[in-house]
Amino acid sequence: MTKEQELVKHIRNHLKEHGFRLILGRGKKVNVGDARCEGYFSVGDTKKERQIRVAKAGDTWLYVLAHEYCHFLQWLETPQRTLDTQDNAQHIVHCVSVGQIDPKWKQSYIRWAFRVVAENERDCERRTVRLLEEWGIPFNKDMYIKKANLYVYLHHMWREYHFLKTRFKLWSLRFNSWMLTETLCSNPSPSIPSLTPAANMSMTLTLDSSSRLSTIKLLKPLKTMSAF
């Protein structure tokens, strides 16, 4: 049995202990609500909905599985009161993503929600790197960290520019950030018409190892994030 197979077996058994299922889809995307994504972790309202579902045909499916499994580990270790807070923040971020902003929400409240979600994702990405290393899974650590860094920072840009009425696809945000990182790494100054100048700027900053990104205190320089 390979290391990858051993990790998948471990995840499947651990999930089963807590009433969750691991479902590996045959395509490159899986359905989640009315959207498509590479994978997700769901606590759900019923036992049937308690699952991790990942599209296995994608090149990065094992990393996606590791990431979603780390969300499961977060759920196991987090007090219910904190989980409720995170769920509320996630609801606000989702509403903003589809343009359904409650007029009663102050900007400070929206900023708080994005910070909670981004901090949770950053913790999950750090866990994912440690998990892959502990199980001896071969992966490009530097590239993974750059992609993770961009993914977290996109929450900041999303938060700052949501008032421009830009529609973000909530479930594809992480996947798109990974693809954009690869584009930027191969071409430092690409021309990507679909992105705003602000979005281009954010990606340039996240790929600069000397950047402190002091506008938010979620991210550290890449060389610091490398010391997982």
Secondary structure as GFF3:
##gff-version 3
##sequence-region A 1 228
A	DSSP	alpha_helix	3	17	.	.	.	ID=ss1
A	DSSP	beta_strand	21	25	.	.	.	ID=ss2
A	DSSP	beta_strand	30	32	.	.	.	ID=ss3
A	DSSP	beta_strand	35	37	.	.	.	ID=ss4
A	DSSP	beta_strand	39	42	.	.	.	ID=ss5
A	DSSP	three_ten_helix	47	49	.	.	.	ID=ss6
A	DSSP	beta_strand	51	55	.	.	.	ID=ss7
A	DSSP	alpha_helix	61	77	.	.	.	ID=ss8
A	DSSP	alpha_helix	80	97	.	.	.	ID=ss9
A	DSSP	alpha_helix	107	134	.	.	.	ID=ss10
A	DSSP	alpha_helix	141	161	.	.	.	ID=ss11
A	DSSP	three_ten_helix	162	164	.	.	.	ID=ss12
A	DSSP	three_ten_helix	170	172	.	.	.	ID=ss13
A	DSSP	alpha_helix	173	186	.	.	.	ID=ss14
A	DSSP	alpha_helix	197	206	.	.	.	ID=ss15
A	DSSP	alpha_helix	222	225	.	.	.	ID=ss16
###
